[in-house]
Amino acid sequence: MSNTQRVAIVTGAAQGIGKRTAELLAERGFRLALSDLRSPTETLRTVAAHGVEAIEFPGDIADEQVVSRFGAAVQDRWGRADVLVNNAGISMIAPAEGLSAADYRRVLEVNLVAPFLLAKAFGAMMLSQRSGSIINVSSVAGLVGVADRAAYNASKHGLIGLTRTLAAEWGGRGVRVNAVCPGWVKTEMDVADQAGGSYTDADITNRVPMARFATPDDVAKAIAFLADPRESAFINGHALAVDGGWTADGSWESLRLRHR
């Protein structure tokens, strides 16, 4: 099947990683179903330049009824789903002892429950086709602990666990499930988080062996690789770190900087 017949669903498509992922998949000929809390107007405009068909479905993907309607809309429009990119997520920076249960639950709802709901809705189509690829956007915070991010870290660790479980259940029926784990990415979320004063650009670049932030394009290209059944045909249940070496490097800061 050519990419012009294939359908990709991307959540959190209005900005950042989701926007760049949608653009890259459009470049590769995928038809696109784009979701975000607000209309991904700019993303729709850029993907249209590639001549692909695209629809939007704004809404809260932590709401099971919203996800059900989203799945039905894609089914009615194209009758199939080939790629699901669970990218939408929210951050929460607060010491654990000051974090409310309501805020903790909201992060889990968006970052962990929503990907489960979407995997069920679109995975059902993939299982009936006996083909498909689901890519969950986790984080280095799904691989290691980062202080003041109890809810975020728990959600991203959980997303890797969900990834591995679905890979085990669905791989034999043609559906691969993988995760990408970006390091810090220079996006709108980073700008908002830094505005709170909890870290600076130097905190990140001094921590990363490659001495820079990730870009949305770095992550989108990893997602596109895992989406492609030819390029990643036997990769299933994997958590791919796209972190410039963050999780590989146990050096203390002065030692790391000495080698630059």
C-alpha positions in Angstrom: 0.0 0.0 0.0 1.4 3.4 -1.0 1.7 6.2 1.6 -0.9 8.1 -0.3 -3.5 5.6 0.9 -2.2 5.3 4.4 -3.7 7.2 7.4 -1.8 8.7 10.4 -3.3 10.1 13.5 -1.3 12.7 15.4 -2.3 14.1 18.8 -1.0 17.4 20.2 -0.7 18.5 16.6 -1.1 22.2 17.0 2.6 22.9 18.0 6.0 21.5 18.8 6.7 17.8 18.2 3.2 17.1 17.0 3.2 19.8 14.4 6.6 18.8 13.0 5.6 15.1 13.0 2.4 15.9 11.0 4.5 17.9 8.5 7.0 15.1 8.1 4.3 12.5 7.6 2.6 14.7 5.1 5.9 15.0 3.2 5.8 11.2 3.1 2.3 11.2 1.7 0.2 10.2 4.6 -3.4 11.4 5.0 -3.7 12.9 8.4 -6.2 13.1 11.3 -4.9 15.9 13.7 -6.1 16.4 17.3 -5.4 19.0 19.9 -7.3 21.0 22.5 -7.4 23.9 20.0 -7.7 23.8 16.3 -4.3 23.0 14.7 -4.9 25.7 12.1 -1.3 26.4 11.2 -0.4 22.7 11.0 -3.4 22.1 8.6 -2.1 24.9 6.4 1.4 23.5 6.2 0.4 19.9 5.5 -2.0 21.1 2.8 1.0 22.4 0.9 2.0 18.8 0.4 -1.2 18.0 -1.3 -2.4 15.4 1.3 -5.9 15.1 2.8 -6.1 16.2 6.4 -8.9 16.6 9.0 -8.9 18.1 12.5 -10.6 16.8 15.6 -10.2 19.3 18.4 -11.1 18.0 21.9 -10.0 16.6 25.2 -8.5 13.2 24.5 -8.7 12.2 28.1 -12.5 12.0 27.6 -13.5 8.6 26.5 -16.5 9.9 24.5 -14.3 12.3 22.6 -11.9 9.6 21.6 -14.7 7.3 20.6 -16.1 10.1 18.3 -12.6 10.7 16.9 -12.1 7.1 16.0 -15.6 7.0 14.4 -14.7 10.1 12.3 -11.6 8.5 11.0 -13.3 5.2 10.3 -16.1 7.0 8.4 -13.7 9.1 6.4 -11.1 6.6 5.4 -12.0 3.2 6.9 -8.6 2.6 8.3 -5.7 3.7 10.6 -2.1 2.9 9.9 -0.1 5.0 12.3 -1.0 6.5 15.7 1.3 9.1 17.3 0.3 9.6 20.9 2.1 12.9 21.3 -0.2 15.1 23.4 1.0 15.7 26.9 1.2 18.2 29.7 3.9 19.0 32.3 3.6 19.7 36.0 6.6 21.1 37.9 6.1 21.0 41.7 7.7 19.3 44.7 5.9 16.0 45.4 4.9 17.1 48.9 3.1 20.1 47.5 1.4 18.4 44.6 -2.4 18.1 44.8 -4.1 14.8 44.0 -6.2 16.6 41.5 -3.2 17.9 39.6 -1.5 14.5 39.8 -4.6 12.8 38.3 -4.9 15.4 35.5 -1.4 14.7 34.3 -2.0 11.0 34.4 -5.3 11.4 32.5 -3.7 13.3 29.7 -0.3 11.6 29.5 -1.2 8.0 30.3 -5.0 7.4 30.2 -5.5 9.2 26.9 -2.9 7.2 25.0 -4.5 4.0 26.3 -7.9 5.2 25.0 -6.5 6.2 21.6 -4.6 2.9 21.3 -7.8 1.0 21.9 -9.8 3.1 19.4 -7.3 3.1 16.6 -5.6 -0.2 17.5 -8.9 -2.0 16.9 -8.8 -0.8 13.3 -5.1 -1.8 13.0 -5.8 -5.3 14.4 -8.6 -5.8 11.9 -6.2 -4.9 9.2 -3.4 -6.9 10.8 -1.1 -4.0 10.3 -0.2 -0.7 11.9 2.3 1.2 14.1 1.6 3.0 17.4 4.3 5.4 18.6 3.9 6.8 22.1 5.9 9.9 22.9 7.4 9.3 26.4 10.5 11.2 27.7 13.8 10.8 29.3 11.6 11.3 32.4 10.1 7.9 31.5 13.6 6.4 31.9 15.1 8.2 34.8 13.7 10.3 37.7 13.8 14.1 37.5 13.1 16.1 40.7 9.9 18.1 41.0 8.1 16.1 38.4 6.4 13.3 40.2 3.2 13.3 38.1 5.0 13.8 34.8 7.7 11.2 35.6 5.1 8.6 36.7 3.0 9.2 33.6 5.9 8.8 31.2 7.3 5.7 33.0 3.8 4.3 32.8 3.6 5.1 29.1 6.6 2.9 28.5 5.0 0.1 30.5 1.9 0.4 28.4 4.0 0.4 25.2 5.7 -2.8 26.1 2.4 -4.5 27.1 0.6 -3.6 23.9 3.7 -4.7 21.9 3.5 -8.1 23.6 -0.2 -8.4 23.0 -0.5 -7.0 19.5 2.8 -7.8 17.8 1.6 -11.2 16.6 -1.4 -9.6 14.9 0.7 -7.2 12.9 0.6 -4.1 15.1 3.9 -2.8 16.4 4.0 -0.5 19.4 7.0 1.6 20.3 8.0 4.7 22.3 10.3 7.6 21.7 11.9 9.2 24.7 13.0 12.8 23.9 15.4 14.8 26.0 14.5 18.4 26.6 13.1 19.8 23.4 13.0 23.5 22.5 9.2 23.9 22.2 6.4 26.1 23.6 6.2 23.7 26.6 9.8 24.4 27.4 9.3 28.1 27.2 6.3 27.9 29.5 8.2 25.7 32.0 11.3 28.0 32.1 9.0 30.9 32.7 8.4 29.5 36.2 12.1 29.9 36.9 12.9 26.3 37.7 15.7 25.9 35.1 17.6 27.6 32.3 18.9 26.7 28.9 22.4 26.2 30.4 21.0 23.7 32.9 20.0 21.5 29.9 22.9 22.1 27.5 25.4 21.5 30.3 23.7 18.2 31.1 23.5 16.8 27.5 26.7 15.3 26.0 25.7 16.8 22.6 25.5 20.2 24.3 22.1 21.3 22.9 18.4 20.9 23.2 16.6 18.5 20.9 14.6 20.0 18.1 11.0 18.9 17.1 12.6 17.7 13.9 15.0 15.3 15.8 12.0 13.7 17.5 9.7 13.7 14.4 12.3 11.8 12.4 12.6 9.1 15.0 8.8 8.9 15.0 8.6 8.6 11.3 11.2 5.8 11.4 9.2 3.8 13.8 6.0 4.5 11.8 7.6 3.0 8.6 6.9 -0.8 8.3 9.9 -1.1 5.9 12.5 0.8 7.9 11.5 -0.6 11.3 9.8 -3.8 10.5 11.1 -5.9 13.4 11.2 -3.2 16.1 8.4 -3.7 18.6 8.2 -2.8 22.3 11.2 -0.5 22.2 11.8 2.8 24.0 14.0 4.8 21.7 16.0 7.6 23.6 16.3 10.7 21.4 18.2 12.6 24.1 21.7 13.5 22.8 23.2 11.0 25.3 21.4 12.3 28.4 20.5 8.8 29.8 23.9 7.3 28.8 26.0 9.9 30.7 26.7 9.4 34.4 29.3 12.1 34.5 29.1 15.0 37.0 28.8 18.4 35.3 32.4 19.6 35.7 33.7 16.4 34.3 31.3 16.6 31.3 32.2 20.2 30.6 35.9 19.4 30.8 35.6 17.3 27.7 34.1 20.0 25.5 
